[in-house]
Amino acid sequence: MQPANTRMTAWARRVAVASLACIALANSATADTSDLVSDSAFRVCADPANMPFSNKAGEGFENELAELLASKLGVPVQYTWFPQAIGFVRQTLRANRCDVIMGYAQGHELVLNTNHYYVSAYVFVTKADGPLADVDTISDPKLKDHVLGVVAGSPPATHVARRGLIGNAKPYRLMVDRRHESPSEQMIRDIEDGVIEGAIMWGPIGGYFANKTDTDLVITPLLKEEGSPRLFFRVTLGVRQGEIKWKRKLNSLLRRHKDEIDAILTSYGVPIVDTFGGTASQ
């Protein structure tokens, strides 16, 4: 039988070795990989046909934001184009074909998020002279007898179902290749044509397309819904997991050029709300 102090020394040695192994594993898992980021170009992962966010012609607000940040870094923008559907992150950012996604909801585990550069909410879009012009919540009783457009599988669809409105709702597809199909534009056309009387849309999309029509439409952020899921989101830049230095560099750019970024967003009709989904502004 070993003396107590000898047994304790052996146990302590095993604990120390195990602790060092855990620390080494943790350090390797969190090692900064920012050296993968290009220093000769601002390499952006983007959808080639996803207005108002981006397109190959550079007409989206994320295109403009990319140009702004690249100019501050003193390098050109270089795009990797891929439709924002299943596999987007895996085929672009994770494949090291680019270094940043210009718009990503905060908290998504597929990327490392920077600080958010805007917060927006789902909106209700309807004719300004119609019976639903003053609706600001999905729970409004006025919606009971009207046909609404909603994107199937989106957060508002849960609220629509909860309020018993799904029977009259017209669904629009969530995952599409925008090069061939644009449910958001179809929703606006359907409001104009009277096919639906209102549409629940992601704010930046609704604000952009509603402002491009000749019909007078009202765009109301949905900030009063109770229960989950929430209908406002903080939008960030997405980088690869582990790229801490790159994230901090981008955070600095976002902070120092906030006024210029806000001006770009406003010019595209993006409804801006506060960090906690408070009062909207344009």
Residue frames as qw, qx, qy, qz and C-alpha x, y, z in Angstrom:
[[0.000, 0.887, 0.461, 0.000, 0.00, 0.00, 0.00],
 [0.419, 0.471, -0.023, 0.776, 1.39, 3.39, -1.01],
 [0.235, -0.353, -0.442, 0.790, 1.84, 6.08, 1.60],
 [0.182, 0.812, 0.514, -0.209, -0.91, 8.69, 1.54],
 [0.026, -0.804, 0.169, 0.570, 1.41, 11.50, 0.48],
 [0.240, -0.218, 0.769, 0.550, 2.73, 9.42, -2.43],
 [0.253, 0.515, 0.807, 0.143, -0.79, 8.59, -3.61],
 [0.084, 0.878, 0.297, -0.366, -1.76, 12.24, -3.33],
 [0.142, -0.618, 0.434, 0.640, 1.28, 13.34, -5.32],
 [0.242, 0.077, 0.850, 0.461, 0.46, 10.92, -8.12],
 [0.171, 0.713, 0.677, -0.055, -3.18, 12.08, -8.15],
 [0.019, -0.855, -0.043, 0.517, -2.12, 15.73, -8.22],
 [0.220, -0.376, 0.631, 0.641, 0.26, 15.00, -11.08],
 [0.236, 0.359, 0.845, 0.318, -2.53, 13.37, -13.11],
 [0.086, 0.847, 0.462, -0.249, -4.84, 16.32, -12.42],
 [0.127, -0.734, 0.235, 0.625, -2.13, 18.75, -13.51],
 [0.237, -0.115, 0.774, 0.576, -1.46, 16.84, -16.72],
 [0.185, 0.581, 0.782, 0.130, -5.17, 16.62, -17.49],
 [0.002, 0.867, 0.252, -0.431, -5.60, 20.34, -16.82],
 [0.157, -0.555, 0.458, 0.676, -2.75, 21.25, -19.13],
 [0.234, 0.163, 0.849, 0.444, -4.22, 19.04, -21.82],
 [0.130, 0.760, 0.631, -0.091, -7.59, 20.76, -21.48],
 [0.069, -0.821, 0.032, 0.566, -5.96, 24.19, -21.66],
 [0.213, -0.310, 0.669, 0.642, -4.01, 23.20, -24.78],
 [0.209, 0.421, 0.841, 0.269, -7.16, 21.85, -26.39],
 [0.059, 0.855, 0.429, -0.285, -9.08, 25.00, -25.55],
 [0.134, -0.700, 0.270, 0.647, -6.31, 27.21, -26.90],
 [0.219, -0.064, 0.783, 0.578, -6.15, 25.25, -30.15],
 [0.165, 0.601, 0.777, 0.093, -9.93, 25.46, -30.52],
 [0.011, 0.935, 0.283, -0.214, -9.95, 29.22, -30.01],
 [0.517, -0.262, 0.300, 0.758, -6.72, 30.05, -31.83],
 [0.293, 0.757, 0.049, -0.582, -7.06, 33.20, -33.89],
 [0.650, 0.197, 0.616, 0.400, -7.16, 32.30, -37.58],
 [0.239, 0.886, 0.134, -0.374, -7.28, 35.85, -38.92],
 [0.231, -0.517, 0.605, 0.560, -4.19, 35.13, -41.00],
 [0.434, 0.328, 0.799, 0.255, -6.56, 33.47, -43.49],
 [0.241, 0.870, 0.325, -0.283, -8.01, 36.89, -44.31],
 [0.629, 0.484, 0.220, 0.567, -6.74, 38.45, -47.52],
 [0.304, -0.658, -0.090, 0.683, -4.67, 41.63, -47.14],
 [0.190, -0.111, 0.498, 0.839, -4.95, 42.54, -50.84],
 [0.306, -0.293, -0.539, -0.728, -8.76, 42.57, -51.25],
 [0.452, -0.036, 0.518, -0.725, -11.95, 42.87, -49.24],
 [0.221, 0.013, -0.914, -0.340, -13.31, 39.42, -50.11],
 [0.507, 0.028, 0.324, -0.798, -17.10, 39.33, -49.83],
 [0.096, 0.207, 0.967, 0.115, -19.49, 36.36, -49.95],
 [0.345, 0.316, 0.166, -0.868, -22.71, 37.54, -51.60],
 [0.546, 0.450, 0.704, -0.060, -25.84, 36.52, -53.47],
 [0.266, -0.012, 0.485, 0.833, -25.71, 37.57, -57.15],
 [0.233, -0.385, -0.502, -0.739, -29.45, 38.43, -57.29],
 [0.408, -0.498, -0.707, 0.291, -30.74, 39.41, -53.89],
 [0.009, 0.387, -0.001, 0.922, -31.93, 43.00, -53.98],
 [0.130, 0.966, -0.095, 0.204, -32.03, 45.19, -51.99],
 [0.729, -0.600, 0.251, 0.213, -29.03, 43.50, -50.36],
 [0.283, -0.528, 0.614, 0.514, -26.74, 42.63, -53.26],
 [0.835, 0.485, 0.254, -0.061, -26.49, 41.80, -56.94],
 [0.769, 0.049, 0.274, 0.576, -23.76, 41.42, -59.53],
 [0.291, 0.742, 0.204, 0.568, -24.34, 44.96, -60.77],
 [0.388, -0.024, -0.417, 0.822, -23.45, 46.31, -57.31],
 [0.219, -0.502, -0.284, -0.787, -26.86, 47.91, -56.80],
 [0.643, -0.563, -0.518, -0.042, -27.64, 46.67, -53.26],
 [0.288, -0.896, 0.181, -0.286, -26.98, 48.39, -49.97],
 [0.841, -0.420, 0.276, 0.200, -24.63, 45.58, -48.92],
 [0.716, 0.436, 0.149, 0.524, -22.67, 46.25, -52.14],
 [0.076, 0.867, -0.056, 0.490, -22.41, 49.90, -51.13],
 [0.647, -0.727, 0.209, -0.096, -21.41, 48.97, -47.60],
 [0.906, -0.053, 0.206, 0.366, -18.71, 46.64, -48.94],
 [0.505, 0.640, 0.058, 0.576, -17.33, 49.44, -51.13],
 [0.262, -0.891, 0.111, -0.355, -17.32, 51.79, -48.13],
 [0.785, -0.560, 0.259, 0.061, -15.42, 49.41, -45.85],
 [0.852, 0.202, 0.188, 0.445, -13.01, 48.37, -48.60],
 [0.304, 0.808, -0.015, 0.505, -12.18, 52.01, -49.29],
 [0.448, -0.832, 0.230, -0.232, -11.37, 52.54, -45.62],
 [0.867, -0.307, 0.340, 0.196, -9.09, 49.48, -45.71],
 [0.064, 0.751, -0.470, -0.460, -7.45, 50.72, -48.91],
 [0.266, -0.108, 0.913, 0.290, -8.19, 47.58, -50.93],
 [0.443, 0.029, -0.471, -0.763, -10.66, 46.63, -53.72],
 [0.740, -0.018, 0.454, -0.496, -13.81, 44.56, -53.21],
 [0.260, 0.251, -0.874, -0.323, -13.63, 41.01, -54.54],
 [0.737, -0.069, 0.199, -0.642, -16.82, 38.91, -54.67],
 [0.003, -0.024, 0.994, 0.105, -17.57, 35.23, -54.41],
 [0.563, -0.016, -0.116, -0.818, -21.11, 34.83, -55.74],
 [0.173, -0.101, -0.980, 0.020, -23.41, 32.11, -54.46],
 [0.455, -0.500, -0.399, -0.620, -27.21, 32.01, -53.98],
 [0.208, -0.322, 0.630, -0.676, -28.24, 32.46, -50.34],
 [0.864, -0.135, -0.255, -0.412, -29.76, 29.04, -49.92],
 [0.898, -0.395, 0.194, 0.019, -28.73, 25.85, -48.14],
 [0.864, 0.056, 0.135, 0.482, -24.94, 25.52, -48.21],
 [0.244, 0.928, -0.001, 0.282, -24.18, 29.23, -48.65],
 [0.374, -0.842, 0.383, -0.064, -21.80, 29.56, -45.69],
 [0.837, -0.211, 0.470, 0.183, -20.19, 26.17, -46.30],
 [0.732, 0.476, 0.324, 0.365, -19.54, 26.90, -49.97],
 [0.254, 0.867, -0.009, 0.429, -18.21, 30.43, -49.44],
 [0.271, -0.837, 0.342, -0.329, -16.92, 31.59, -46.06],
 [0.811, -0.407, 0.418, -0.046, -16.01, 28.19, -44.64],
 [0.882, 0.322, 0.197, 0.283, -14.34, 27.22, -47.90],
 [0.447, -0.557, 0.148, 0.684, -12.04, 30.28, -47.49],
 [0.431, 0.477, 0.504, 0.577, -13.23, 31.68, -50.81],
 [0.048, -0.743, -0.114, -0.658, -14.12, 34.97, -49.12],
 [0.360, 0.068, -0.607, 0.706, -13.70, 36.64, -45.72],
 [0.160, 0.194, 0.460, -0.852, -16.97, 38.34, -44.82],
 [0.002, -0.563, -0.774, -0.291, -20.73, 38.07, -45.26],
 [0.053, 0.308, -0.018, 0.950, -22.18, 41.58, -45.29],
 [0.536, -0.315, 0.089, -0.778, -25.46, 40.84, -43.51],
 [0.530, -0.068, -0.844, 0.055, -25.99, 38.11, -40.91],
 [0.593, -0.668, -0.184, -0.410, -28.43, 37.86, -38.01],
 [0.080, -0.624, 0.633, -0.451, -26.67, 38.13, -34.65],
 [0.630, -0.306, 0.599, -0.389, -26.11, 34.89, -32.79],
 [0.917, 0.303, -0.122, -0.231, -26.05, 32.44, -35.68],
 [0.744, -0.484, 0.435, 0.149, -23.63, 29.62, -34.90],
 [0.839, 0.408, 0.226, 0.281, -22.43, 29.19, -38.51],
 [0.430, 0.655, -0.096, 0.614, -20.41, 32.41, -38.34],
 [0.428, -0.380, -0.380, 0.726, -18.65, 34.65, -35.83],
 [0.089, 0.875, 0.418, 0.228, -20.70, 37.84, -35.63],
 [0.286, 0.249, -0.173, 0.909, -19.28, 41.34, -35.46],
 [0.113, 0.388, 0.482, -0.777, -21.15, 43.98, -33.52],
 [0.366, 0.648, 0.661, 0.101, -24.46, 44.73, -35.23],
 [0.209, -0.067, 0.197, 0.956, -24.55, 47.67, -37.64],
 [0.409, -0.160, -0.152, -0.885, -28.32, 47.96, -37.82],
 [0.207, 0.203, 0.892, -0.346, -31.47, 46.55, -36.24],
 [0.401, 0.004, -0.373, -0.837, -34.64, 46.09, -38.26],
 [0.455, 0.116, 0.747, -0.470, -37.99, 44.34, -37.89],
 [0.169, 0.368, 0.845, 0.351, -40.64, 42.60, -39.90],
 [0.180, 0.204, 0.047, -0.961, -43.16, 45.07, -41.31],
 [0.402, 0.537, 0.731, -0.127, -46.77, 45.10, -42.39],
 [0.046, -0.177, 0.416, 0.891, -47.24, 46.52, -45.88],
 [0.261, 0.595, 0.759, -0.048, -50.66, 47.60, -47.17],
 [0.204, 0.596, 0.360, 0.688, -52.32, 50.32, -49.24],
 [0.150, -0.004, -0.355, 0.923, -52.26, 53.69, -47.53],
 [0.444, -0.071, -0.047, -0.892, -55.92, 54.28, -48.35],
 [0.576, -0.118, -0.774, -0.237, -57.04, 50.76, -47.46],
 [0.685, -0.596, -0.179, -0.379, -58.91, 49.43, -44.41],
 [0.889, -0.303, -0.179, 0.292, -55.74, 48.02, -42.82],
 [0.398, 0.718, -0.172, 0.545, -53.59, 51.16, -43.02],
 [0.288, -0.736, 0.354, -0.500, -53.45, 51.63, -39.24],
 [0.968, -0.219, -0.119, -0.019, -52.66, 48.00, -38.37],
 [0.126, 0.769, -0.575, 0.248, -49.47, 47.70, -36.31],
 [0.361, -0.330, 0.836, -0.249, -49.78, 44.20, -34.84],
 [0.305, 0.027, -0.881, -0.361, -50.68, 40.75, -36.14],
 [0.061, -0.329, -0.870, 0.363, -53.15, 40.39, -33.26],
 [0.265, 0.183, 0.029, -0.946, -55.29, 43.27, -34.58],
 [0.509, 0.338, 0.741, -0.278, -58.90, 41.95, -34.96],
 [0.461, 0.674, -0.095, -0.569, -59.20, 43.80, -38.27],
 [0.111, 0.472, -0.803, -0.347, -57.03, 41.18, -39.94],
 [0.538, 0.050, 0.799, -0.264, -59.52, 38.35, -39.34],
 [0.655, 0.559, 0.472, -0.190, -61.48, 38.79, -42.57],
 [0.347, 0.855, -0.278, -0.268, -58.66, 39.81, -44.90],
 [0.948, 0.224, -0.003, 0.225, -56.22, 37.90, -47.11],
 [0.269, -0.879, 0.363, 0.151, -52.64, 38.39, -46.01],
 [0.775, 0.493, -0.368, 0.146, -49.36, 37.46, -47.65],
 [0.556, -0.712, 0.425, -0.064, -46.75, 35.77, -45.47],
 [0.435, 0.544, -0.716, -0.043, -43.51, 33.94, -46.21],
 [0.936, -0.232, -0.209, -0.160, -43.91, 30.31, -45.19],
 [0.858, -0.087, -0.275, 0.426, -41.50, 29.28, -42.44],
 [0.228, 0.522, -0.210, 0.794, -40.59, 32.86, -41.49],
 [0.146, -0.100, -0.687, 0.704, -40.91, 34.06, -37.86],
 [0.392, 0.052, 0.116, -0.911, -44.14, 36.02, -38.50],
 [0.579, -0.048, -0.679, -0.448, -45.81, 32.88, -39.88],
 [0.342, -0.173, -0.840, 0.383, -45.85, 31.48, -36.35],
 [0.117, 0.243, 0.394, -0.879, -47.74, 34.54, -35.10],
 [0.476, 0.092, -0.390, -0.783, -50.14, 34.38, -38.06],
 [0.537, -0.122, -0.824, -0.137, -50.95, 30.77, -37.21],
 [0.214, -0.198, -0.722, 0.627, -51.28, 31.53, -33.49],
 [0.241, 0.246, 0.204, -0.916, -53.82, 34.28, -34.22],
 [0.526, 0.396, 0.735, -0.164, -55.91, 31.97, -36.39],
 [0.338, 0.747, -0.104, -0.563, -55.15, 33.85, -39.60],
 [0.266, -0.340, 0.800, 0.416, -53.39, 31.12, -41.53],
 [0.495, 0.427, 0.757, -0.013, -56.61, 29.93, -43.23],
 [0.376, 0.889, 0.233, -0.122, -56.91, 33.21, -45.15],
 [0.247, -0.761, 0.414, 0.435, -53.19, 33.70, -45.68],
 [0.811, 0.574, -0.111, 0.003, -51.46, 33.32, -49.03],
 [0.732, -0.509, 0.299, 0.340, -48.04, 31.66, -48.52],
 [0.498, 0.813, -0.302, -0.007, -44.91, 32.68, -50.41],
 [0.933, 0.036, -0.227, 0.275, -41.76, 30.57, -50.60],
 [0.480, -0.840, 0.177, 0.182, -38.86, 31.23, -48.24],
 [0.513, -0.436, 0.586, 0.452, -35.91, 29.49, -49.90],
 [0.691, 0.674, 0.261, -0.005, -35.67, 30.49, -53.56],
 [0.574, -0.049, 0.296, 0.762, -33.00, 31.32, -56.10],
 [0.122, 0.778, 0.236, -0.570, -33.62, 35.03, -56.61],
 [0.085, -0.320, 0.602, 0.727, -32.10, 34.83, -60.08],
 [0.129, -0.185, -0.851, -0.474, -35.27, 33.05, -61.17],
 [0.373, -0.644, -0.640, -0.190, -37.97, 33.90, -58.61],
 [0.126, 0.216, -0.342, 0.906, -38.72, 36.88, -56.35],
 [0.279, -0.569, -0.772, 0.047, -41.52, 36.25, -53.83],
 [0.206, -0.504, -0.316, 0.777, -41.02, 39.67, -52.24],
 [0.098, 0.166, -0.342, -0.920, -41.67, 41.55, -55.47],
 [0.275, -0.307, -0.815, -0.408, -44.64, 39.27, -56.15],
 [0.241, -0.541, -0.685, 0.425, -46.11, 40.14, -52.75],
 [0.016, -0.433, -0.060, 0.899, -45.99, 43.85, -53.56],
 [0.212, 0.008, -0.619, -0.756, -47.58, 43.26, -56.97],
 [0.284, -0.398, -0.869, -0.082, -50.29, 41.17, -55.31],
 [0.105, -0.546, -0.468, 0.687, -51.10, 44.05, -52.95],
 [0.103, 0.308, -0.259, -0.910, -51.34, 46.42, -55.90],
 [0.322, -0.051, -0.742, -0.585, -53.59, 44.00, -57.80],
 [0.635, -0.263, 0.152, -0.711, -55.81, 43.24, -54.81],
 [0.729, 0.055, -0.681, -0.054, -54.83, 39.56, -54.62],
 [0.551, -0.360, -0.585, 0.474, -53.84, 40.14, -51.00],
 [0.141, -0.919, -0.234, -0.283, -54.72, 43.09, -48.78],
 [0.284, -0.876, 0.374, -0.110, -51.52, 43.20, -46.77],
 [0.847, 0.276, -0.399, 0.218, -48.11, 41.52, -46.59],
 [0.625, -0.747, 0.220, 0.062, -45.82, 40.71, -43.68],
 [0.766, 0.539, -0.168, 0.307, -42.24, 41.12, -44.88],
 [0.689, -0.311, -0.113, 0.644, -38.70, 41.50, -43.57],
 [0.051, -0.875, -0.175, 0.448, -38.25, 45.25, -43.11],
 [0.188, -0.526, 0.468, 0.685, -35.35, 45.96, -45.51],
 [0.205, 0.183, 0.839, 0.470, -37.13, 44.02, -48.26],
 [0.072, 0.745, 0.661, -0.053, -40.56, 45.51, -47.65],
 [0.114, -0.810, -0.058, 0.572, -39.24, 49.04, -47.34],
 [0.214, -0.344, 0.583, 0.704, -37.24, 48.81, -50.56],
 [0.112, 0.260, 0.832, 0.476, -39.84, 47.26, -52.85],
 [0.012, 0.765, 0.612, -0.201, -42.79, 49.19, -51.42],
 [0.092, -0.767, 0.034, 0.634, -40.98, 52.44, -52.15],
 [0.184, -0.229, 0.670, 0.682, -40.34, 51.42, -55.76],
 [0.182, 0.505, 0.819, 0.203, -44.02, 51.24, -56.73],
 [0.066, -0.326, -0.216, -0.918, -46.41, 53.95, -57.94],
 [0.551, -0.588, -0.538, -0.249, -49.01, 52.76, -55.42],
 [0.170, -0.642, 0.385, -0.640, -49.10, 54.61, -52.10],
 [0.793, -0.207, -0.569, 0.058, -48.20, 51.94, -49.55],
 [0.397, -0.777, 0.309, -0.379, -47.72, 52.21, -45.80],
 [0.701, 0.212, -0.627, 0.266, -44.88, 50.28, -44.14],
 [0.534, -0.689, 0.174, -0.457, -45.37, 49.62, -40.41],
 [0.291, 0.356, -0.840, 0.288, -42.75, 47.82, -38.27],
 [0.773, -0.404, -0.405, -0.275, -44.31, 45.07, -36.15],
 [0.239, 0.431, -0.606, 0.625, -42.89, 45.96, -32.73],
 [0.507, -0.328, 0.331, -0.725, -45.79, 45.03, -30.46],
 [0.809, -0.017, -0.530, -0.255, -46.07, 41.27, -30.90],
 [0.548, -0.544, 0.528, -0.355, -46.14, 39.24, -27.71],
 [0.926, -0.056, 0.371, -0.032, -44.58, 35.81, -27.42],
 [0.284, -0.478, 0.672, 0.490, -41.92, 34.18, -29.52],
 [0.689, -0.009, 0.043, 0.724, -40.41, 34.31, -32.01],
 [0.095, -0.717, -0.082, 0.686, -39.37, 37.94, -31.87],
 [0.587, 0.694, 0.383, 0.163, -39.80, 39.96, -35.04],
 [0.151, 0.955, -0.254, 0.012, -36.76, 42.23, -34.85],
 [0.934, -0.037, 0.033, 0.353, -33.17, 41.22, -35.49],
 [0.220, -0.851, 0.328, 0.346, -29.70, 42.72, -35.03],
 [0.850, 0.512, 0.037, 0.122, -27.73, 42.45, -38.25],
 [0.505, -0.694, 0.394, 0.329, -23.97, 41.98, -38.23],
 [0.498, 0.614, -0.582, -0.190, -21.10, 41.12, -40.52],
 [0.957, -0.210, 0.185, -0.077, -20.29, 37.41, -40.44],
 [0.254, 0.702, -0.665, -0.008, -16.71, 36.12, -40.37],
 [0.748, 0.068, -0.660, 0.025, -15.18, 32.69, -39.78],
 [0.763, -0.639, -0.082, -0.050, -15.20, 31.28, -36.27],
 [0.813, -0.294, 0.023, 0.502, -11.92, 32.07, -34.52],
 [0.462, 0.452, 0.134, 0.751, -11.07, 35.22, -36.50],
 [0.353, -0.752, -0.407, 0.381, -11.02, 37.50, -33.46],
 [0.314, -0.391, 0.150, 0.852, -8.58, 40.11, -34.82],
 [0.052, 0.246, 0.624, 0.740, -10.52, 40.41, -38.08],
 [0.244, -0.712, -0.653, -0.081, -13.77, 40.80, -36.15],
 [0.358, -0.687, -0.230, 0.590, -12.27, 43.57, -34.01],
 [0.245, -0.146, 0.368, 0.885, -10.95, 45.37, -37.07],
 [0.088, -0.452, -0.674, -0.578, -14.39, 45.30, -38.67],
 [0.327, -0.734, -0.554, 0.220, -16.02, 46.41, -35.41],
 [0.320, -0.485, -0.009, 0.814, -13.76, 49.44, -35.40],
 [0.071, 0.090, 0.534, 0.838, -14.73, 50.30, -38.98],
 [0.212, -0.602, -0.719, -0.276, -18.44, 49.90, -38.23],
 [0.356, -0.709, -0.404, 0.454, -18.17, 52.16, -35.19],
 [0.284, -0.410, 0.137, 0.856, -16.12, 54.89, -36.83],
 [0.078, 0.016, -0.538, -0.839, -18.25, 55.07, -39.98],
 [0.147, 0.430, 0.837, -0.305, -21.71, 54.63, -38.44],
 [0.278, 0.626, 0.159, -0.711, -23.09, 57.85, -39.92],
 [0.259, 0.411, -0.627, -0.609, -22.09, 56.83, -43.45],
 [0.038, -0.095, -0.992, -0.070, -23.54, 53.35, -42.96],
 [0.204, 0.519, 0.651, -0.515, -26.82, 54.78, -41.62],
 [0.298, 0.563, -0.163, -0.754, -27.05, 57.07, -44.65],
 [0.199, 0.185, -0.858, -0.435, -26.73, 54.09, -47.00],
 [0.026, 0.296, 0.937, -0.181, -29.42, 52.16, -45.14],
 [0.228, 0.577, 0.387, -0.682, -31.80, 55.12, -45.10],
 [0.260, 0.450, -0.433, -0.736, -31.37, 55.67, -48.84],
 [0.257, 0.017, -0.913, -0.316, -32.66, 52.12, -49.44],
 [0.609, -0.357, -0.190, -0.683, -35.71, 52.55, -47.20],
 [0.540, -0.052, -0.800, 0.258, -34.47, 50.18, -44.49],
 [0.523, -0.733, -0.145, -0.410, -36.73, 50.55, -41.41],
 [0.408, 0.312, -0.642, 0.569, -34.39, 51.04, -38.46],
 [0.652, -0.678, -0.230, -0.251, -35.41, 50.22, -34.89],
 [0.199, -0.774, 0.529, -0.286, -33.42, 50.46, -31.68],
 [0.166, 0.393, -0.899, 0.100, -31.34, 47.65, -30.24],
 [0.206, 0.091, 0.893, -0.390, -34.25, 46.18, -28.30],
 [0.050, 0.433, 0.818, 0.376, -36.91, 46.54, -30.99],
 [0.021, -0.578, -0.418, 0.700, -38.08, 49.99, -29.92],
 [0.379, 0.787, 0.232, -0.429, -39.60, 52.85, -31.88],
 [0.703, 0.311, 0.425, 0.478, -38.85, 52.79, -35.59],
 [0.026, 0.808, -0.094, -0.581, -37.26, 55.60, -37.57],
 [0.771, 0.547, 0.236, 0.223, -36.30, 56.20, -41.17]]
